Structures are given as structure tokens and as C-alpha cells.
Amino acid sequence: MDFGLSQEQQMLAESVTRLLRELSPLDHVRQVAEGGSAVSAQTQAALAELGLPGLVVPEAHGGLGMGLLDATVVATALGGAVAPVPFAARNVMAPLALIVAGSEAQQAQWLPRIAAGEVRFGVGVNEQVSRRDGSGVRYSGGALTGTALFVLDCEEADHFMIADEAGRLHIVSAQADGLELTALNTIDATRSVGELRLASTPAEALADDGGAAARRLIAAGRILLAADSLGAADAMIAQAVAYAGQREQFGRVIGSFQAVKHMCAEMAAKNEPCRSLVWYAAHAFDAVPAEAELVACHAKSHTGEVGRFVARTATEVHGGMGFTDLLGLHYWFKRIGFDRQVLGGPETVREEAARLQGWSAIAA
């Protein structure tokens, strides 16, 4: 796997891909999902041994000190394997929140524990993107009240990073008074998502920066979801091409038919440019922060549309088999669908990009 990655990034991608191939084949993913969990304990433990909980945590706090592009490489591999493990929110967004908005004391308290895997965060920032009636969290007198929907990586979380209505971030213990977590069912059984209800729940506030940290967190999350979708689409294309080279119809493999060739070629032609778009977005997050929010919107919206096309077309190449549980293609199909909608679907994110560029006067 090259694609212009550095040698270290290639090694990281190969290590994660090899581990997932060994520990999280489709049969294992199916077993975890059908067991009612979105977390594979053995895969999560193995990834922790690679240092993923501390991937973006600075070395001074016991982490690997890597950037978002490195995290994007990991997210692509996780999407390709539809791995049932928390990553984007727990291992990237939560530590980034502390790096961006935490005081020195908060960083010293939390980052080493995150890197060591001693603390597991869920992240709730969805209300900064779109809000349903009755949702939203208010902060007053050191406590949070309200409802946070679509909290990411909530299974097994012992703390939560929550954004209030003003965009300020807060740390809340899962054992705090007045907190109630309800698991939400989504189309993707490999992801844990929850609804968090808070009733005067004690919270530790990070810096009040007018919501800048929350927006940066959302940008990182969107890039990682786009990368996950990219990896899932890669896997669906590979499976479609392999199937087309084996399945026979009218005495010929179906891959020899022009229509099927065109379907596979169009999937590859649409998906491959997403790679450079996602990687530039990750690069910009670290190196060109002024562009980060905008390019994150572009990456998220475009891969959302392309991923849906690939998911549909790859399923069509498989014919009737594509819809069966036995084949398991639906795990990637649903993963792409989840990535498309969380933290803003293409329409929502494109509208945000228009506002960022001054092309729309519609209020956020």
C-alpha cells in the first residue's frame, strides 16, 4: 500500500490492516454485531497494544504524537474491515478536545490516562451540527442539563466530552449524578451511538473559546468518517471485482460483460479521487488550520455521495446475492450509510461550506 504515504504511515496502515485481517474477519464482525455489541474486546485490546489510544496524544503526555493524517490512515483500514471498535471519537476527537481547549492541568490529568487506555471517552457534539426538538445541553453553575443525541463511541465509555448550546466543551463522568445513557439503534451494528440525558449533572468545563474547539472537533470527526467511508468503499469495490471474476453466466464470467466492466470501472474512477481529497483535508487540519473546516466539509460531503454510489453499484454487481446476509456485503453498505449521515449529511455539510465561503446568508 503506497499511494504517496510516508514510510511510517505505510507501516502503520499495514500493521492495522494485518491485525484486522487476523482478528476481525467478517465472521467475527458478524458474531459481535449479532451479539448485541458494537465493540470487539479482542480487537480493541490488540489495537491498544499498537498504541492507538495515544495516537494523537503528544509524546510529552505518553502518546505517539502523530497527526490527523496518521489517524486517517487508521480510519481507512478500520472502514475496510468494518471493524467493530471505537476510534474516531474515543481515540482522536476526545484527546484533540483536550489538546485544543484543555488547560495545562487538564491536559496533564487526562491525556496520559487516555494514552494508557485507562480512560475511555464518548463524544457528543451533534447539536452543533443539527438539533432535533427537545435536544441540546445547557450549562449553568458547573452542571449540564438537557439531552445530547448521537453520542459517539458511548459503549464502555467511562467519561463523555459534551458540547453545550454555546459550543463550550465539558467533561462528564459516566457515574455522575443525573446522567442517563440510552443506546440508540442505527443501521450500522458496528458502531455504538447513544442518547445522553443530563439533569444538573456535574461537569468539568474546558476553555470557553466561543465554540472554536467544538468546530475543530467536528472537522476532525468529519474527516475520519470520510476516511472510514473511503476504506469501506475500497473493500466493496474489491469484493465486486473478485465476484465478477468468478461468477459465471451464459458460460462466461460476468466480468467479461461490458456492462459489468463499466460498473466496476466507474466505481473505481469515482472513489479514487476521494483519497487525495480526504488526505488533503487531514493534512490541512494539522498544517493549514484556516482551511480545516472548509476542506473537512468538502471531504465529508463528496465521499458521502461517492460512497453511496459505490455501495449501491457493488451490491448490483453481486446481483441477488448482494442482498443476502450470508454474503455480508450489507455490513459495508450500512457502514457507508452511517458515515454519510453522522455529523451532517452531504446537503447539510455543503450548506455549511457555502456559509464558510460567504456564498450563503442562511444562519447556522
C-alpha positions as CSV (number, residue, x, y, z in Angstrom):
1,M,0.0,0.0,0.0
2,D,1.7,3.2,-1.2
3,F,-0.5,5.9,-2.6
4,G,2.2,8.5,-1.6
5,L,2.2,7.7,2.1
6,S,5.3,8.2,4.1
7,Q,7.2,5.0,5.1
8,E,5.9,5.3,8.7
9,Q,2.3,5.8,7.5
10,Q,2.6,2.7,5.2
11,M,3.9,0.7,8.2
12,L,1.0,1.9,10.3
13,A,-1.5,1.1,7.6
14,E,0.0,-2.4,7.0
15,S,0.1,-3.2,10.8
16,V,-3.5,-2.2,11.4
17,T,-4.7,-4.0,8.2
18,R,-2.8,-7.2,9.1
19,L,-4.2,-7.2,12.6
20,L,-7.7,-6.7,11.4
21,R,-7.4,-9.4,8.8
22,E,-6.3,-11.8,11.5
23,L,-8.5,-10.8,14.4
24,S,-11.6,-9.3,12.8
25,P,-12.7,-11.2,9.7
26,L,-16.3,-10.9,8.6
27,D,-17.4,-13.9,10.7
28,H,-16.1,-12.2,13.8
29,V,-17.7,-8.9,12.9
30,R,-21.0,-10.8,12.4
31,Q,-20.6,-12.6,15.7
32,V,-20.0,-9.3,17.6
33,A,-22.9,-7.5,15.9
34,E,-25.4,-10.3,16.3
35,G,-24.4,-10.5,20.0
36,G,-25.8,-7.0,20.5
37,S,-22.4,-5.2,21.0
38,A,-20.6,-2.7,18.8
39,V,-17.2,-3.4,20.4
40,S,-14.9,-6.4,19.8
41,A,-13.0,-6.7,23.1
42,Q,-10.1,-8.7,21.5
43,T,-9.7,-6.4,18.5
44,Q,-9.9,-3.3,20.7
45,A,-7.2,-4.8,23.0
46,A,-4.9,-5.6,20.1
47,L,-5.3,-2.2,18.6
48,A,-4.5,-0.7,22.0
49,E,-1.2,-2.6,22.0
50,L,-0.3,-0.8,18.8
51,G,-0.8,2.5,20.7
52,L,-4.0,3.7,19.1
53,P,-5.5,5.2,22.2
54,G,-2.5,7.6,22.3
55,L,-2.1,8.1,18.6
56,V,-2.7,11.9,18.6
57,V,-1.7,12.4,22.3
58,P,1.6,14.4,22.5
59,E,4.7,12.4,23.4
60,A,5.1,14.6,26.5
61,H,1.9,13.0,27.8
62,G,2.8,9.5,26.9
63,G,1.3,9.3,23.5
64,L,2.7,8.8,20.0
65,G,2.3,12.4,19.0
66,M,1.0,11.7,15.5
67,G,-1.2,13.9,13.4
68,L,-4.7,13.6,11.9
69,L,-3.3,12.2,8.6
70,D,-2.0,9.2,10.6
71,A,-5.4,8.8,12.2
72,T,-7.0,9.0,8.8
73,V,-4.8,6.1,7.6
74,V,-6.1,4.0,10.6
75,A,-9.7,5.1,10.0
76,T,-9.4,3.9,6.3
77,A,-8.2,0.5,7.4
78,L,-11.0,0.2,10.0
79,G,-13.6,1.1,7.4
80,G,-12.2,-1.5,5.0
81,A,-12.6,-4.2,7.7
82,V,-15.9,-2.8,9.1
83,A,-14.1,-3.3,12.4
84,P,-16.4,-3.1,15.5
85,V,-14.2,-0.9,17.6
86,P,-14.4,2.7,18.8
87,F,-11.9,5.0,17.2
88,A,-12.8,8.4,15.8
89,A,-14.5,9.8,18.9
90,R,-12.6,7.9,21.6
91,N,-9.1,7.9,20.3
92,V,-9.0,11.1,18.3
93,M,-11.8,13.6,19.0
94,A,-11.6,13.4,22.8
95,P,-7.8,13.9,23.1
96,L,-7.9,16.6,20.5
97,A,-10.5,18.5,22.6
98,L,-8.1,18.5,25.5
99,I,-5.2,19.5,23.3
100,V,-7.1,22.4,21.8
101,A,-9.1,23.6,24.7
102,G,-7.8,22.0,27.9
103,S,-5.7,23.8,30.4
104,E,-2.3,22.6,31.3
105,A,-3.7,21.0,34.4
106,Q,-6.5,19.3,32.5
107,Q,-4.1,18.0,29.8
108,A,-1.7,16.6,32.5
109,Q,-4.7,15.0,34.3
110,W,-6.4,13.4,31.3
111,L,-4.1,12.9,28.3
112,P,-1.7,10.4,29.9
113,R,-4.7,8.3,31.1
114,I,-6.2,8.4,27.6
115,A,-2.9,7.3,26.0
116,A,-2.7,4.4,28.6
117,G,-6.2,3.3,27.8
118,E,-7.2,4.0,31.4
119,V,-10.0,6.4,30.4
120,R,-12.5,5.8,27.6
121,F,-14.4,8.8,26.2
122,G,-17.6,9.1,24.3
123,V,-18.2,12.4,22.4
124,G,-21.4,14.3,22.0
125,V,-21.3,17.3,19.6
126,N,-24.1,16.6,17.3
127,E,-26.2,19.5,18.4
128,Q,-23.6,21.8,17.0
129,V,-24.4,20.4,13.5
130,S,-28.2,19.9,13.7
131,R,-30.7,19.8,16.5
132,R,-33.9,17.9,17.0
133,D,-36.8,19.2,19.0
134,G,-36.1,18.7,22.7
135,S,-32.3,18.1,22.3
136,G,-29.5,20.4,23.3
137,V,-27.5,20.8,26.5
138,R,-27.3,23.9,28.8
139,Y,-24.5,24.8,31.2
140,S,-25.1,26.6,34.4
141,G,-23.4,26.7,37.8
142,G,-20.9,23.9,37.0
143,A,-23.6,21.5,35.8
144,L,-25.2,20.4,32.5
145,T,-28.9,19.9,31.8
146,G,-30.5,18.6,28.6
147,T,-30.2,15.9,26.0
148,A,-27.2,15.1,23.8
149,L,-28.2,12.8,20.8
150,F,-26.0,10.6,18.8
151,V,-23.1,10.5,21.3
152,L,-20.4,8.6,19.5
153,D,-18.4,5.7,20.9
154,C,-20.6,5.5,24.0
155,E,-20.3,1.8,24.7
156,E,-18.0,1.1,27.6
157,A,-17.3,4.9,27.9
158,D,-16.5,6.0,31.5
159,H,-16.4,9.7,30.6
160,F,-18.0,11.9,28.0
161,M,-16.9,15.0,26.1
162,I,-20.1,17.1,25.6
163,A,-20.7,20.4,23.9
164,D,-23.3,22.7,25.3
165,E,-25.6,25.1,23.3
166,A,-22.9,27.8,23.3
167,G,-20.3,25.3,21.9
168,R,-18.3,25.0,25.0
169,L,-16.9,21.6,25.8
170,H,-17.3,19.7,29.1
171,I,-16.1,16.5,30.6
172,V,-18.7,14.4,32.4
173,S,-18.2,11.2,34.3
174,A,-20.4,8.3,33.3
175,Q,-21.1,7.8,37.0
176,A,-22.1,11.4,37.7
177,D,-25.4,12.2,39.3
178,G,-28.3,12.9,37.0
179,L,-26.8,11.2,34.0
180,E,-28.7,8.6,32.0
181,L,-27.3,6.9,28.8
182,T,-29.6,5.1,26.4
183,A,-28.2,3.1,23.5
184,L,-29.6,4.1,20.1
185,N,-30.1,1.6,17.3
186,T,-28.8,2.7,13.9
187,I,-28.3,0.9,10.6
188,D,-24.7,0.2,11.5
189,A,-24.4,-2.5,14.1
190,T,-20.6,-2.0,14.3
191,R,-20.9,1.5,15.8
192,S,-22.0,2.5,19.3
193,V,-24.2,5.5,19.5
194,G,-26.2,6.8,22.4
195,E,-28.6,9.4,23.8
196,L,-27.3,11.1,26.9
197,R,-29.8,12.8,29.3
198,L,-28.4,15.1,31.9
199,A,-30.2,16.6,34.9
200,S,-28.0,19.1,36.7
201,T,-25.1,16.8,36.1
202,P,-21.7,18.0,37.4
203,A,-19.3,18.8,34.6
204,E,-15.7,20.0,34.2
205,A,-15.6,22.8,31.6
206,L,-12.8,23.3,29.1
207,A,-11.8,26.7,27.9
208,D,-14.6,29.0,26.7
209,D,-13.5,29.8,23.2
210,G,-16.8,30.7,21.6
211,G,-17.2,27.2,20.1
212,A,-13.9,27.1,18.1
213,A,-12.7,23.9,19.8
214,A,-16.1,22.2,19.1
215,R,-15.9,23.2,15.5
216,R,-12.4,21.8,15.2
217,L,-13.5,18.6,16.8
218,I,-16.4,18.3,14.3
219,A,-14.0,18.9,11.4
220,A,-11.7,16.1,12.7
221,G,-14.7,13.8,13.1
222,R,-15.9,14.5,9.5
223,I,-12.5,13.8,8.0
224,L,-12.3,10.5,9.9
225,L,-15.8,9.5,8.9
226,A,-14.9,10.3,5.3
227,A,-11.8,8.1,5.6
228,D,-13.8,5.3,7.1
229,S,-16.2,5.5,4.2
230,L,-13.3,5.6,1.7
231,G,-12.0,2.3,3.2
232,A,-15.4,0.7,3.2
233,A,-15.9,1.7,-0.5
234,D,-12.4,0.3,-1.3
235,A,-13.5,-3.0,0.2
236,M,-16.8,-3.1,-1.6
237,I,-15.1,-2.4,-5.0
238,A,-12.5,-5.2,-4.3
239,Q,-15.3,-7.7,-3.5
240,A,-17.3,-6.7,-6.6
241,V,-14.3,-7.1,-8.9
242,A,-13.5,-10.5,-7.3
243,Y,-17.1,-11.7,-7.6
244,A,-17.2,-10.5,-11.3
245,G,-14.2,-12.6,-12.0
246,Q,-15.7,-15.8,-10.5
247,R,-19.5,-15.7,-11.2
248,E,-20.4,-17.3,-14.5
249,Q,-23.5,-16.6,-16.6
250,F,-24.2,-17.9,-20.1
251,G,-20.9,-19.8,-19.9
252,R,-18.8,-16.7,-19.2
253,V,-17.6,-14.9,-16.1
254,I,-19.8,-11.8,-15.7
255,G,-16.7,-9.7,-15.5
256,S,-16.3,-10.2,-19.3
257,F,-19.6,-8.4,-20.0
258,Q,-19.1,-4.8,-21.0
259,A,-21.9,-3.6,-18.6
260,V,-20.2,-5.2,-15.6
261,K,-16.8,-3.9,-16.6
262,H,-18.2,-0.4,-16.8
263,M,-19.8,-0.7,-13.4
264,C,-16.6,-1.7,-11.8
265,A,-14.5,0.9,-13.7
266,E,-17.0,3.7,-12.7
267,M,-16.8,2.8,-9.1
268,A,-13.0,2.9,-9.1
269,A,-13.0,6.2,-11.1
270,K,-15.3,7.9,-8.7
271,N,-13.8,6.6,-5.5
272,E,-10.1,7.1,-6.2
273,P,-10.1,10.9,-6.2
274,C,-11.7,10.8,-2.8
275,R,-8.4,9.5,-1.4
276,S,-6.5,12.7,-2.2
277,L,-9.4,14.8,-1.0
278,V,-9.6,13.1,2.3
279,W,-5.8,13.1,2.8
280,Y,-5.5,16.8,1.9
281,A,-8.3,17.5,4.4
282,A,-6.3,15.6,7.1
283,H,-3.1,17.4,6.1
284,A,-4.8,20.8,6.2
285,F,-6.2,20.1,9.7
286,D,-2.7,20.0,11.1
287,A,-0.8,22.2,8.7
288,V,-3.3,24.7,7.3
289,P,-5.9,25.2,10.1
290,A,-7.5,28.1,8.4
291,E,-8.8,25.7,5.7
292,A,-9.6,22.8,8.0
293,E,-13.3,23.3,8.4
294,L,-14.0,24.0,4.8
295,V,-12.0,21.1,3.3
296,A,-13.5,18.8,6.0
297,C,-16.9,19.8,4.6
298,H,-15.8,19.0,1.1
299,A,-14.3,15.6,2.1
300,K,-17.3,14.6,4.1
301,S,-20.0,15.6,1.5
302,H,-18.2,14.2,-1.5
303,T,-17.2,10.9,0.0
304,G,-20.8,10.6,1.3
305,E,-22.2,10.8,-2.2
306,V,-19.5,8.6,-3.8
307,G,-19.7,6.1,-1.0
308,R,-23.5,5.7,-1.6
309,F,-22.9,5.2,-5.3
310,V,-20.2,2.6,-4.7
311,A,-22.4,0.8,-2.1
312,R,-25.3,0.6,-4.5
313,T,-23.3,-0.4,-7.5
314,A,-21.2,-3.0,-5.8
315,T,-24.4,-4.6,-4.5
316,E,-25.8,-4.6,-8.0
317,V,-22.7,-6.3,-9.4
318,H,-23.4,-9.2,-6.9
319,G,-26.9,-9.5,-8.2
320,G,-29.4,-11.1,-5.8
321,M,-26.5,-12.4,-3.7
322,G,-25.7,-8.8,-2.8
323,F,-28.7,-8.5,-0.6
324,T,-28.2,-11.7,1.4
325,D,-26.9,-11.8,5.0
326,L,-24.8,-14.8,4.0
327,L,-22.6,-12.7,1.8
328,G,-22.3,-10.0,4.4
329,L,-21.9,-7.1,1.9
330,H,-24.6,-5.2,3.9
331,Y,-22.1,-4.5,6.7
332,W,-20.1,-2.3,4.4
333,F,-23.2,-0.9,2.8
334,K,-24.6,0.2,6.2
335,R,-21.2,1.5,7.4
336,I,-21.1,3.8,4.4
337,G,-24.7,4.9,5.1
338,F,-23.8,5.7,8.8
339,D,-20.7,7.7,7.8
340,R,-22.7,9.6,5.3
341,Q,-25.2,11.0,7.8
342,V,-23.3,11.4,11.1
343,L,-22.1,14.9,11.8
344,G,-24.1,16.2,8.9
345,G,-25.3,14.6,5.6
346,P,-24.0,16.0,2.3
347,E,-26.7,18.6,2.0
348,T,-26.1,20.0,5.5
349,V,-22.4,20.0,5.1
350,R,-22.4,21.6,1.7
351,E,-24.6,24.4,3.1
352,E,-22.1,24.9,5.9
353,A,-19.3,25.1,3.3
354,A,-21.3,27.7,1.4
355,R,-21.6,29.8,4.6
356,L,-17.9,29.4,5.3
357,Q,-17.1,30.9,1.9
358,G,-19.7,33.7,2.2
359,W,-21.9,32.2,-0.5
360,S,-24.9,31.8,1.8
361,A,-26.5,34.1,4.2
362,I,-28.6,31.4,5.9
363,A,-27.9,31.3,9.6
364,A,-26.3,28.2,11.1
